[in-house]
Amino acid sequence: MLFKKLIRTMGLYRAQFISMIIMIALGVGIFVGFNMEWVSIDENTSEFFKETGFADYRISSEKGFSKEELESIKKISGVEDASRFLSVNADVKEKSGDGAALTVTENADVSGMMLISGEKYSKDDTDGVWLSDKYAAANGFKLGDSITFKYKNLEIKCKIKGLIKASEYLICVRDSSQLM
C-alpha cells in the first residue's frame, strides 16, 4: 500500500522528483571532482618538490655563508642536506621592463631544477643559462638564443642551453613590493 502511494506521488510530482535527482547527482559529481582535483594537485606538487629537492627551510644572510658555516648547518640533527644558494633579480635587456631571478646553487640536490628540454645542467658552464620554460614560451625565447641580463652596472650575455622548471619559482614575484 505504502509503495503504491509512493509511486503515485512520484508520478504526480515527476518534474520535482527528476530535478531533485539531477541536483543530487550534480552535487555529488562536483564534490567528487573537486576532491579528485585537490588530491591530484597535492600528489603532483609533492612529486615535483621531491624531484627538484625543494628546500624545507631557508636560512638567509645578507653577507652569505662560508663553507665552514655550511658544514656546521649540515651537522645539525635532522638536516639531510644543505646548500649555499644565491638569487638576485636582474632586468632582461631584450624585454624592457621584464625581470628574471638569476639563481645559483652549489648543490643541485637542494633547490635544484627539472630539465624540460636542452642540455643537462653543468655547473662548470660559464656562458650558458637554463631558463624557465614558461618565461621562454611567453617571451619568444628558444634554445640557442642569446639573452642579456642587466644587474646594477653589469651586463651578462648568455646562450639559452636548457628550459627548466624550478620548485623555488612556482609563483614568481619581482620583489617584496609586488603582491601575488
Helices and strands as residue ranges (DSSP letters): H 2-12, H 14-52, H 67-74, E 85-92, E 99-105, E 114-118, E 128-132, H 133-139, E 146-151, E 154-165, G 167-169
